[in-house]
């Protein structure tokens, strides 16, 4: 009897740690190639594009941002550093164009409903009392035709297996682990049947987990905003475009975007 009570006591003592394993944070580094032919800048009030002599010469070929993923219970929340950050281009007479950060026209984050296998996107326009949040949702439709390989390697401390999947008309390498207790991919269409994707490699983009931290996360931090106004995907596109246009107008001459 005493032995049984000791085992029960050990289980209760370990319970907080066991629960903590179902929540935590993953940091990803996201690298994407920039198609400069699609970029548009406002330089001294005039729009310029690639090929124009006033087109900035210091535009990088790739863009790297951080993505923080919080997971707890049935939800995963994604936030990206510098997401939707606008750039300001200022050119002094006789000088080279200077590109600086000008802020965001809106705030955006996504919540993954693991059980419902859908992505909830939230966009907030305005500041403080004038802020208004909109929500749209889309089902996660995993890409079929996964080809599992025998290749394995550790990423951020977890053993991962490599799969090859045709996505965007090209083969993507997807490395996933089953050592984490939920189902997730930073690219929703590349979500495995089981496990968490820690590395996605395509010719024009890469998502790499740099750190995984297990620990208690308040479920309120990852829950969807129940007060957000639900809109369609088309309406959300219009909301973003209007926010960007209003932001450009407020910036005045010298606004642009990357």
C-alpha positions, 0 to 999 in steps of 0.5 A, a space after each residue: 500500500 505504501 509503495 502504491 501511495 509513493 507511486 501516486 505521489 510521484 505522478 502528482 509531483 510530475 504532473 506540472 512537468 508533464 502538462 508543460 510538455 504540451 505547451 511552449 514556443 518554437 522560434 523559426 527563421 524565415 528566408 524568402 527570395 524577393 522578386 524585385 520586378 514586383 516591387 514598387 517604391 514612391 521616391 519623392 512622390 513618384 512611383 518607381 519600379 525595377 529598371 528606373 534609375 531612381 530604383 533603390 540599389 540596396 534592395 536585398 535579394 532575400 528577406 529574413 524575418 523571425 517567426 514566433 510560434 506559441 502552442 498550448 492545448 488545441 491552438 497554435 499562434 504565429 507572429 512574425 517579426 517585421 510582418 507587413 513592415 513598410 519602407 520609406 525611401 527618401 532621396 536627397 538632391 544628388 544623393 542615393 535613395 535611403 530606405 528606412 522602416 516606416 511602420 506597419 499599416 496593420 497588425 496581423 497574426 494567425 491562430 491554428 486550430 489543431 483539432 479543426 484543422 483550420 487557420 484563423 487570420 486576424 488583422 487589426 487596423 487602427 490604434 488604441 480606441 480606434 483599433 478594429 480587429 477582423 477575422 477570416 478562416 480557411 481550412 488546412 488542406 495538406 498536400 498529398 503525395 508525401 515521399 518519406 525518405 530514410 534521411 534523419 537529422 537533429 534540428 533544434 534538438 529534435 530528431 527529424 525525418 525528411 520527406 519530399 513533397 511537390 508544392 508550388 510545382 516544385 519539390 520541397 524538403 520537409 523535415 518533421 519530428 514526432 517527438 513533440 506532442 502536437 501537429 503543426 507546420 509553419 506552411 499549413 499545406 505541408 502539415 504531416 499526418 503526425 508531428 511538427 515540421 521544423 524545417 521546410 526547404 524550397 527554391 524560393 523560401 525556407 522555414 527553419 526552427 532555431 529554438 524549441 522551448 517547452 514550458 507553461 504557456 497561458 492558453 489565453 495567449 493562443 486563443 482566438 479573439 472572440 470579439 473580432 469581426 468575421 469577414 470573407 477572404 475577399 473582404 480581408 484582402 480589401 481591408 488590407 489594401 485600404 489600410 496600405 493605401 491610407 498608410 501611404 497617404 499618411 506617410 506622404 512623399 517617399 513611401 514604399 514597400 518591400 
